Amino acid sequence: MEILIWLILGLGFAPLIVGMCRLKPAPLYAHHLPPLGSIILCALAFNLTFFWQELWLVIPKALTPGLSPTLYHNDHDWIGSSPISELLQGTGAVATLTSGVSALLMLHSSLLRSASWRVFTFWMAFQGLFQSLSQFAVGAMVPSNDVGRALAYLGFSNTMKLSLLVVSVLGMWCAGTALAQHIPKAISRSAMEGTRACLAPLLITALLSALLSIAFRVPRSAIEVVAIPLMINIIGIGWLTLGISLSSPRIEGGDPEMIDVYRPIIAFAILLLIFQVVLRPGIRL
């Protein structure tokens, strides 16, 4: 647990503090609250990405002779045994990284005309990249982590794990810098100014979306229900802040009022029902 705490401090708060110090102070009138639609879309992105991870932890096991997995709303389990079951604990992080990179590539394209879709895709890229990269970093130091179990199966030495940790941190730096170039104007109107005014809507979105995610994750231990969404969002916002401070952010999209609120709320309610009614009892694959 001590290693995990130090990792979170280093991976999340260190880049956040460095980024804040590099950004210029902003007058009070420049600060603003994030749109409600952005907060809901961020919460949707977190839970969809987490489900995508668990799905791809389950599918390879379902295709492996000797294993019978069950998919839940906040985890998965399996019965039976197979020589490669530990290796398959790493497939979720790989799938999550793929989803994050795919969403980032979509932000580079001109396909996203709607401000709401651009905001949603931005948060999908954010969640996919930082949920996966943080897992690789933690797995390099914590053997009981899913990625850590896969690394043990592959026989990673301490030097190889340290190299993976360095690569993961460099990946977070690259992710924060890349996402800083695609911040929708509907999320943070002040990012282009290179001031700390851009941080308030990002931090508030991260914290409130983590609170909204609690409803998707109960019942389970507090660290799984509350701490994990908070830690991932803080890590991501930290590297995004550093990315903003190191680059010249390009603000994309329209005005904040262009974000749809009703459809995200409906999508949020439907996904919550699926998580708590369908997935919570478990689906055997």
Secondary structure, DSSP 8 states (H G I E B T S, - for coil): -HHHHHHHIIIIIHHHHHHHHHSB---GGG-----HHHHHHHHHHHHHHHHHHHHHHHHHHHTSTTEEEEE-SS-EEEEE--TTTTGGGGHHHHHHHHHHHHHHHHHHSS---SHHHHHHHHHHHHHHHHHHHHHHHHHHH-TTSHHHHHHHHHT--HHHHHHHHHHHHHHHHHHHHHHHTT-BTTT-TTGGGTBGGGHHHHHHHHHHHHHHTHHHH-SS-HIIIIIHHHHHHHHHHHHHHHHHHHS----BS--GGGS-SHHHHHHHHHHHHIIIIIITT-EE-
